[in-house]
Amino acid sequence: MAEVTDLQFLTDSFRARILLTLILFTVAISLFYTSLVSTLIYEVEDRVLKQHLENEMVRFLTQAEQTGKNTPLPSTSYLQGFWQDDPALPETIKNYPLGYHEVMDKLYHEEHVLVSEMSGLN
């Protein structure tokens, strides 16, 4: 009987090692996929928002070439346009260089800003 007990102990130990290995492997795979997905979401979000801002700027510039400075600035619930001398322009954005910027405020709200130069408007 002692031999059977020893075999039973070895089987339990083997199962425990396999179970521990599978749990660790599952945790490792989960962490890998979590980091991969979060990185992809972050990158795709930036690309999509940047492309959207650039497309809106091109649309506005095309329209502004035809109608001049009387062209209404983009203004929706998620997109706001400003002239450089507009008093409503947030102070944090006023001195940004030309280009695309990602702004984080004190409450960790993220804003995407596209600063562009326009010349020749009437």
Beta strands, then each sheet from edge to edge (+ up, - down):
strand 1: 99-104
strand 2: 110-115
sheet 1: 1+ 2-
end
